[in-house]
Amino acid sequence: KTIMIDEWASIGSSNMNHRSFRHDLEVDYILQTKEAKQQLLDDFHHDCSYTTKQTLSSLAKQPLWKRVAGSLILLLFGRWL
């Protein structure tokens, strides 16, 4: 997981919730050099070129088995996702 806010950047496993901050063992690395921050930004833009925008209408067009499987996974594992 990455986060970049203005001149501050972090790579790590933390979620932005109470449990992650108080109970879970999380590791984060704060990027300090301009080169590392620029590489993170470049990687993000590169990754974006491989993405597809998802909308409710595009999700509704998925096969029924995918929608059922997704709902089942969320029901069984939603607590940990």
C-alpha positions in Angstrom: 0.0 0.0 0.0 1.3 3.4 -0.8 0.2 6.9 0.2 1.5 10.3 -1.0 0.4 13.6 0.4 2.2 16.7 -0.8 5.9 16.0 -0.1 5.2 13.0 2.3 5.2 9.4 1.0 4.8 6.1 2.7 4.9 2.4 1.6 3.6 -0.2 4.0 0.9 -2.5 5.3 -1.0 -0.2 7.6 -4.7 0.5 7.1 -6.1 3.8 8.1 -8.3 2.4 10.9 -8.2 2.0 14.7 -7.4 -1.7 14.7 -4.3 -1.3 12.5 -3.0 1.5 14.7 -3.7 -0.2 18.0 -3.7 -4.0 17.6 -2.2 -5.2 14.3 1.5 -5.6 13.7 2.0 -3.2 10.7 5.2 -2.0 9.0 5.5 1.2 7.1 8.5 2.9 5.4 8.6 6.7 5.0 10.3 7.7 1.7 12.7 10.5 2.3 14.6 11.2 -1.0 13.1 13.1 -3.9 14.2 10.3 -6.2 12.3 7.7 -4.2 9.2 9.8 -4.1 9.4 10.5 -7.9 9.9 6.8 -8.6 6.7 6.0 -6.5 4.8 8.6 -8.5 6.1 7.3 -11.8 5.2 3.7 -10.8 1.7 4.8 -9.9 1.1 6.5 -13.2 2.5 3.5 -15.0 0.2 1.1 -13.1 -2.8 3.4 -13.9 -2.2 2.7 -17.6 -3.2 -0.9 -17.0 -6.4 -0.2 -15.1 -10.0 -0.2 -16.2 -12.7 2.0 -14.7 -15.4 0.0 -12.9 -18.9 1.3 -12.7 -22.1 -0.1 -11.3 -23.3 -0.8 -14.8 -20.1 -2.6 -15.8 -20.3 -4.7 -12.7 -23.9 -5.6 -13.4 -22.8 -6.9 -16.8 -20.5 -9.5 -15.2 -21.5 -13.1 -15.4 -23.8 -14.3 -12.6 -21.3 -16.8 -11.3 -18.7 -13.9 -10.7 -21.2 -11.8 -8.9 -22.3 -14.8 -6.7 -18.7 -15.7 -6.0 -17.8 -12.1 -5.1 -20.8 -11.9 -2.7 -19.9 -15.2 -1.1 -16.2 -14.2 -0.6 -17.3 -10.9 0.9 -19.8 -12.7 3.2 -17.2 -15.3 4.4 -14.1 -13.1 4.6 -15.5 -9.5 4.7 -14.3 -9.2 8.3 -10.7 -9.5 7.3 -10.9 -7.6 4.0 
